[in-house]
Amino acid sequence: MKKVENKIMLITYANTMGKDLKELEQVLDEKFKDVVGGLHILPFFPSSGDRGFAVINYDIVEPEFGTWEDIDRLSEKYYMMADFMLNHVSIRCEEFKDYMENGEKSPYRDMFIHWEEFWPEGEPTQADMDALYRRKPGGPYMEFTRKDGQKVKLWNTFFEEQIDIDPYTKATQDYYQRNLGRLAEHVPLIRFDAFAYASKRPGSSCFFVEPEIWEVLDIGMKPLEDAGTQMLPEIHENYKIQLKMAEKDYWVYDFALPMLLLHGLKTGRCDRLIHWLNICPRKQFTTLDTHDGIGVVDVVDLLTDDEIDLVREDVDDITRPAQQYIKLPSMIKTSGKKAQRYQLGSTYYSALRCDDDAYLLARIVQFYTPGIPQVYYVGLLAGENDIEGLKHDSDPRSINRHTYTLKEIDEAVQKPLCKKLYEIMRFRNSYPAFDGDITIGDDKNDGTLSITWEKEAYRTTLQADFRTKKYTISYIDTSSGKECIL
């Protein structure tokens, strides 16, 4: 398998650029040669919900998508990332079914977090509930009736198909060892989805609780050590958490960049962006779009409340035709406060009002930002909001999850915007300066941004104007020693 390298990674489902993994491989071979170097295929295992994130079984690839042979073939062409859920499993998995069947005698009984056993007094106090970082109204638990008739309340952070597991128990650690060990045989990088919810302590937020969170990550990493597999922890929260994780030399996501670029391109200002570029982690994967919404909570304190509202209100105006279908989840921090909206539902291209110049500039800035760029498949094709998809899918995130036919892909790649985008992506993947040192120009208060990458004789500079949406990419052609314009 290919190891992680500093080339653009595509994020896609197994069946959204063609009907399965074989068609995905065909599309990449025929349409995107040298455009992407890495591949994050969102959960490709049997699942009972949440578009793959309620995994039933990591043993096999979902048969509708293909086989491990398909994954292995792709991993010889691209460095690959797969998902693993540290925090939860599907209620359809064999471990949970065994517990429901055999109750206290089940070897998996302690995998699951029993609500009454978690709290010292058997139930949380109001102060405990107020402190919880919740993804839904009410308590984060579900009640089940075992075969022996015993009713049990089990911790349930997310959707009804997903049940939380306790990383400290032997049953869970054996589960990690078995499944992470298998994944490590096929991919060099594993994404720990929603890992911050796996750190729980009575009286805390039960979200990124220290020092427990570092213990949880150590437990999750243990099965990967022998294989040398790397890990990317996924967390949407204040940017300071990403900085804290970067200090410990973890890979992190740059989830602040999407909103900062939207703000800059909608206002003609780039002072907030320049500040972030100077302080952001260097060992990171950058994003503009993912399978979820555009993160808002990630830029708290990097943008003011008014600046966040400016972007949110403009995106809401853009998505007005879809508003009746969009009800993205809110993060509830305390019972007495208004629920905090933490995502915007839109494709990135639509969020920029389908302005080709603005979109291309956003991507170029992403490619010059420290870190390895990720491009979501809808963004790769400059896709617009999928209103029709929303009408047929109860998940509001479907606005940014269009399933492309081969014909639609053929049409999209012919757009002048996409052709130029792919030219720049090939340059980003092949020019050696991006493995060197970065210099970020000072804020001149005129909406301009300058970023230079330099390594040995290689040098490339981006000059961008956020007011006009124009840019210049220059680079040294080492064969001639001359400065060229891309």
Order of alpha helices (4+ residues) and beta strands (2+ residues): beta-alpha-beta-alpha-beta-beta-alpha-alpha-alpha-beta-beta-beta-alpha-beta-alpha-beta-alpha-beta-alpha-alpha-beta-beta-alpha-beta-beta-beta-alpha-alpha-beta-alpha-alpha-alpha-alpha-beta-beta-beta-beta-beta
